[in-house]
C-alpha cells in the first residue's frame, strides 16, 4: 500500500475502535475484516446527509456498480 506497517496498523485500529472493521489476533498477526453492514450504514448516511440533502447529486444521476465492476474499475479508489 506504500505506507509503513505501523501507520497502517494505527489506522486500522482507529477503524476498529469505531466499529467499521473487526479484528482477530492470531499469534503475532492481527487479521482485520470490514464489517460490511456498518460500512453500508455509514455510506448510506453520508450519501443522504452530504449528497442528496444538499442536492449535490441526484439519485437519477448515479450509476451503481456491483463488486465485480468495482474491482475492474481502475479509477475506483484513486
C-alpha positions in Angstrom: 0.0 0.0 0.0 3.0 2.3 0.1 2.8 3.2 3.8 4.7 2.0 6.8 3.2 -1.0 8.6 2.9 0.9 11.9 0.9 3.6 10.1 -1.4 1.1 8.5 -1.8 -0.7 11.9 -2.6 2.6 13.6 -5.3 3.5 11.0 -6.9 0.0 11.1 -7.0 0.2 14.9 -8.9 3.5 14.7 -11.4 1.9 12.3 -11.7 -1.0 14.7 -12.4 1.4 17.6 -15.3 3.0 15.8 -16.7 -0.4 14.7 -16.0 -0.2 10.9 -13.6 -3.2 11.0 -13.3 -6.2 13.3 -10.0 -7.7 14.3 -8.8 -11.1 15.4 -5.4 -11.7 16.9 -3.5 -14.8 15.7 -0.1 -15.1 17.4 1.9 -12.1 16.2 -0.6 -11.2 13.4 -3.8 -9.2 13.6 -6.4 -10.0 10.9 -8.8 -7.3 10.1 -12.1 -7.6 8.2 -14.6 -5.0 7.1 -17.9 -5.1 8.9 -19.9 -4.6 5.7 -23.2 -3.9 7.5 -21.6 -1.0 9.4 -19.8 0.3 6.3 -23.1 0.2 4.3 -24.9 2.1 7.0 -22.1 4.7 7.1 -22.1 5.1 3.3 -25.9 5.4 3.3 -25.8 8.1 6.0 -23.0 10.1 4.3 -24.8 9.9 0.9 -28.1 11.1 2.5 -26.5 13.9 4.5 -23.9 15.1 2.2 -25.2 14.5 -1.3 -29.0 14.2 -1.6 -30.0 16.7 1.1 -27.7 19.3 -0.3 -28.7 18.3 -3.8 -25.0 17.8 -4.8 -26.1 14.8 -6.7 -29.4 13.3 -7.7 -30.4 9.7 -7.5 -31.1 9.6 -11.2 -27.6 10.7 -11.9 -25.9 7.8 -10.2 -24.6 4.7 -11.9 -24.3 1.9 -9.4 -21.6 -0.8 -9.8 -21.6 -4.2 -8.4 -18.4 -5.5 -6.6 -17.0 -7.2 -9.7 -17.3 -4.0 -11.7 -15.5 -2.0 -8.9 -12.6 -4.4 -8.9 -12.2 -4.0 -12.7 -12.6 -0.2 -12.5 -9.1 1.3 -12.4 -10.3 4.7 -11.2 -12.4 3.4 -8.3 -10.1 4.2 -5.4 -7.7 6.8 -6.7 
